């Protein structure tokens, strides 16, 4: 089962981000209800391993992080592959991510060692034509400074991701409370 661990987001924020992403007519937009901040991508795991991870995650005690959207940006440099909303660094967010990664390693899940840059995915791109790049640059010029007031999620979640031809379908498997 393909899964990940993430923080859910307020509906008013995801609705606003979806509106921004719909300003482009190319690439694949992330639906508002699918937006989140990924803390650990687990890949394909047997259900038994995810059940063990559930027990580890349920034992995590962590304060809720403060999440602040600081603007829009791109991953991929000259060949953009993702439009995203950046999340400001936060010590509690980094500590929570480390606890989750430790729990995953404890049940035998090997995680990638990429640098953590917290973000909310808005639109994915495969290839961008020059005219599309111009439209993307215009959107960024108009919306790159987008911000959102700081908020505190009350839980983190383990989510199943099923790949389909129309994009991934997410189903919540479990949620875990954060302390306020």
N, C-alpha and C positions, 0 to 999 in steps of 0.2 A: 504494500500500500504506500503510495507516494504521500508524504506529509511534511508539514512545517509547523513551527511555533511562532506565534505573532501576537502583536497587540492590536486590539480592535480600535476603531476610531469613531468619533461622534458623527452622527448622521448629517448634521448641518455642514460639517467640514467636508465630508465625502461628496455630498451633493454639490457643493461649490467647486470642488476639484473636478468632478465629472463635467460640470458646465464648461470649465476651462479646457479640459481635454477634448470636448466635443467641438471646440473651435478649429480643429484640424480635421480634414476629410481623408486622411491617409494614416496608415498604421492601424494598430488594434487598440482601441480604448479599453481601459480597465473600468468595469462597471462600479458604481459607487459602493454597492453592497460587497464587492470583492476587495476593496482597498483596505490596507493594513500596514503595519510596520513589522517586517520579518525580523525575528530574533535568531532563528536557526532553521535552515533548510535541511530536512532530514533525508531527503531522497526516498527511494523505494525501500521499505522495511517490512519484514514479516509482522503480522498482527501481534504475535507473541512478544516481539521486541518493543513494539509500541505500547503494549500493555505494561511491560516493565518500566518503560519510560514514564508512562502515566503515573505510576507509583512514585517515581523519583520527583517528577514535577509537582505532584500534590504535596510533597514534603518541603518544597521551597518556601521560605519566608523571606519576603523582600518588600521594601518600601516601593510605593508607586512612583515611577519616574515622572518628571515634568517634560511634556512634549511641546515643542514650539516649532511651528513651521516657519522657515526663514527664507523661502523663495523657491523658484522653479529652476531646474537645471537639466542637463543631459548627461547620460553615460554614453561613451563611445567615441568621443572626440570628433574627428572629421567625418566619421561614419556613425552618426547617432543611432543607438539601438533602443534607448529608453528616455522618455520625458518623465521627470519625477519632481515631487515636492520634497525639498530637503528638510530634515529634522535637526535642530541644534544639538550639539553634544551635551550629554547630561550624565553625571557620575552614577546616578541610580539606574539609568537605562543601561549603561555599560556593565554595571555590576549584575543586573538581572540577566543580561545576555550571557555573561560568564557563568552564572549559576546554571542556566539552561544548557549551555554547552558542556559543562562538567557532568550534568545529569545524563546527557546523551552519550558522552564517552563512557560513563559508568555502566551503561547497558550495551556497550559494544558498537555504538554508531560512530563511524568515522566522518568527521565534518571537515569541510574545506577550510583553508587557513586564510581566506581573503580578509582584507582590511574592512572593518565595520564602518559603513557610512549610512547611518539610519536615513530612510527615505520612504516615501509613499509612491509606488509606481502609478503613472497616469496613462501612458500610451507607449506601446511597443512598436518598433519599426524593424522591418526586414531590410529593405533597400529604400533609399530616398532619392527621388529624381531632383535635378537642380531647382525646378520650380517649387517642388515640395519643400526643399531646404529653405527657400526664400520665405515660404509661408511659415515654416517653423521658426525662423529667425524673427519674423514679424510678431509672432505670438510671444516669443521670449522677450522681445523688446517691450511689449505691452504688459506682460504678466510676470516677468522674472522676479520682480520685487514683492510678489504676493506673500503675505504673512497671515498668521492666524493666532489669536490669543492662546497663551499657554493653557494646556489642559492636562489632567491626570487620569489615565486609564485606571479602572478599578480591578482589572483582571488581565491575564494573558491566556492564550488559547492554543490547543493543538488542533490542526486543521488538516483534513484529507484533501488532496488535490488530484482530481481526475482529469486527464488531458482529453480534450475532444477537438474535432476539426474547427469548432467555433470558439476555441479557447478553453482555459481550465475552468472546471466546476469545483467550487469549494464547499465542503461540508464540515461543520464543527464536530470534533470528536470529544473534546473535553475543555473545560475552562477552569482556571486556577485563580483564586483571589489574591490581590495585592493589598498590603497594609497601607492605610492612609496616614 
